[in-house]
Amino acid sequence: MKADPKTLSTIIDILREHVTTEVDIHSTTNLEADLSIDSLKSMEILAAVEDAFDISIPINVLSEVQTVEDLALQIDKLLKEQE
Amino acid sequence: MGLFDKFERIEQSLDTLKQYSESFFNVVLQEIISSTEAVINGKRTILAGTNNYLGMPHRRECIEAACQAIQEHGTGTTGSRMANGTYAIHVELEKELSRFLHKNHTIIFTTGYSANLAVLSTLVGPKDIVILDADCHASIYDGCRLGGVQVYRFRHNNVEDLEKRLKRLATKDTNILIAVEGLYSMLGDRAPLKEIVELKKEYNAYLLVDEAHSLGVLGRNGRGLAEEQDVEDDVDFVIGTFSKSLGSVGGYCSSNHHKLELLRYASRPYVFTASSSPANIAAARKALEIIEKEPQLRTRLWENANLLYSRLKDLSFTIGPAPSPIIPVRFKEIPKAFAAWNGLLENGVYVNMVLPPATPDGTALLRCSLSAAHSLEQVEKIAQAFETIRHLA
């Protein structure tokens, strides 16, 4: 299953704003291993993603998130639930 | 992949940190001299990082009460509260806490950690929602995880951020519990409880306040932040610990909710743990009595806190936003923080070293906690020790 390209692109834009490592960010980028996102940074990124999509993301879903695509899929799921 | 392979990153971090200080992970209090002094590395050292806010562990009355309880009731209960582990003294302490906190019901637990674990894992479940302050203690997170509730975080002490989440989640037609702390353990700052109570009412949510660091410290009678901000009746569940101001070990949940007692039968961390030892219960009861009788202890604590805060401020350290018995001193660079921590120890002062990701803002913290038992001379010595490491900040 693929994430909505619009969701993916919004998340990548947010990540670019928050991550200092010079890594090309794409759907398979691993948030922890490739971008070194620690718990503190993840809080800021999640809050920005929440504001961008006007949703609230339960931290429970984060255990299933490893890549940018994983995060985008979770956002798509939450947006669908909200409809 | 071996069982321990997943700890490789921890192992690497430990190796890195050991370069800065071999003793950091091996601090042993070789001899306890008093509530404010111990022998560390063979040297008499002032303790300024123990959460021992009122000096109760060494109060003669508390020691005598604990010794007497051992003589009368033995060293341990050997059973859960649901089996053979409920003694009259456990029931008495629950009544005394209810009276002190102006709540109708209290359940005590074997530790403060298990109080949050027991209450949160049982009170809320997968169909409910918890919105918690991002800086909440690990026991609050762990209790939520154990119960499988949906957890949402809001930025530390940010009421607008909380409201944003409440607005979005209120449409879900489910129970919402807001969880915050009275005094936050790392930065020593207070929750904006009055504003949070307004939101709780507006969005028909429940409110849990963990007063672990504020019992005996805040409020005219020492009941905590809710008393200080005059919102006690609006707090649905008060959590607390015996291991700080009361100088013992244990925890509690107090509430006016008439069904609180049902938690005893549903909460696994309550049912399947041995009850608190008689010595711990007796020490906590005596300390609670002293807190009620001696408000001057709180005055003394705050005098010490204000003095150290102002001395560190004068030395231009980056410290917490307001005077508090918990004073965090920030260091941007970890190696310098280690050097400072070692320097303080060499100067006969022990404080807590807190490193990211345990720190809220990614910096390293030297965390001081004051006690009513510190003399003004000791507080001055702590400040002087900080002066010697000023160049590292």
Interface residues (C-beta under 8 A of the other chain):
Chain A: D38 S39 L40 M43 L46 A47 E50 D51 D54 I55 S56 I57 P58 I59 N60
Chain B: I129 A134 R145 G148 Q150 V151 Y152 R153 R155 D161 K164 R165 R168 L169 P356 P357 P360 D361 G362
